[in-house]
Amino acid sequence: NGDDRNDEWFIRLDRPGFFDLVIYNRWGRIVYESKDHTKGWNGNHYESGEPCSEGVYVYILRINDFEGKAFEQQGDLTLIRD
């Protein structure tokens, strides 16, 4: 909502060798994708810039650590707008 509190959702990592974050809506459509670990999701669609609706979103994070070991993590997050 632009109040500088929880306006973006970040994955905090120290210099991953590879980073790929994809966030999906409940219909399985991609609403956000980034290969830059310094950028967070602000709740808007990554192509159109339109605000995404409130609700639960699923993310898949794929990284390689500094030694080249691959990791994948899946989870969900809830988008709430005030």
C-alpha positions in Angstrom: 0.0 0.0 0.0 3.0 2.3 -0.2 3.5 2.9 3.5 7.1 1.5 3.4 6.1 -1.4 5.6 6.1 -4.8 4.0 5.7 -3.3 0.5 7.9 -5.9 -1.0 8.5 -9.6 -0.4 12.2 -10.6 -0.5 14.3 -13.8 -0.4 17.4 -12.7 1.4 20.5 -14.5 0.2 24.2 -13.8 0.2 25.5 -13.8 -3.4 23.9 -17.0 -4.9 25.6 -18.4 -7.9 22.2 -18.9 -9.6 18.9 -17.5 -8.5 15.4 -18.1 -10.0 12.2 -17.1 -8.2 8.8 -17.7 -9.8 5.5 -16.8 -8.1 2.2 -18.3 -9.4 -1.4 -17.4 -8.8 -4.0 -20.0 -7.9 -4.6 -20.8 -11.5 -0.9 -21.6 -12.1 -0.1 -18.5 -14.1 3.1 -16.7 -13.4 2.6 -13.3 -11.8 6.3 -12.6 -10.9 9.7 -14.0 -12.1 13.1 -12.8 -11.2 16.7 -13.9 -11.6 18.0 -11.0 -9.5 18.2 -11.8 -5.7 18.3 -8.1 -4.8 14.8 -7.4 -6.1 11.5 -8.2 -4.3 7.9 -8.7 -5.4 5.7 -5.7 -4.8 2.4 -7.5 -5.3 2.0 -6.4 -8.9 2.0 -8.5 -12.1 5.6 -8.5 -13.5 4.5 -7.8 -17.1 1.5 -5.6 -16.8 2.3 -3.8 -13.6 -1.3 -4.2 -12.5 -1.9 -5.0 -8.8 -2.5 -8.7 -8.1 -5.6 -9.6 -6.1 -5.4 -10.5 -2.5 -4.9 -14.2 -1.8 -2.5 -17.1 -1.6 0.4 -17.4 -4.1 2.8 -20.2 -4.6 6.5 -19.7 -5.1 9.3 -21.9 -6.4 12.9 -20.8 -5.6 15.8 -22.4 -7.3 19.4 -21.4 -6.3 22.9 -22.6 -6.6 25.0 -21.7 -3.6 28.5 -20.2 -3.8 29.9 -23.8 -4.1 27.5 -24.6 -7.0 25.2 -26.9 -5.0 21.6 -26.7 -6.3 18.6 -26.2 -4.0 14.9 -25.9 -4.7 12.3 -24.6 -2.2 8.6 -24.3 -2.7 6.2 -22.5 -0.4 3.3 -20.1 -0.3 2.7 -16.5 0.7 -0.4 -14.5 1.3 -0.9 -11.1 -0.3 -3.0 -8.7 1.8 -3.7 -5.1 0.8 -4.7 -2.4 3.3 
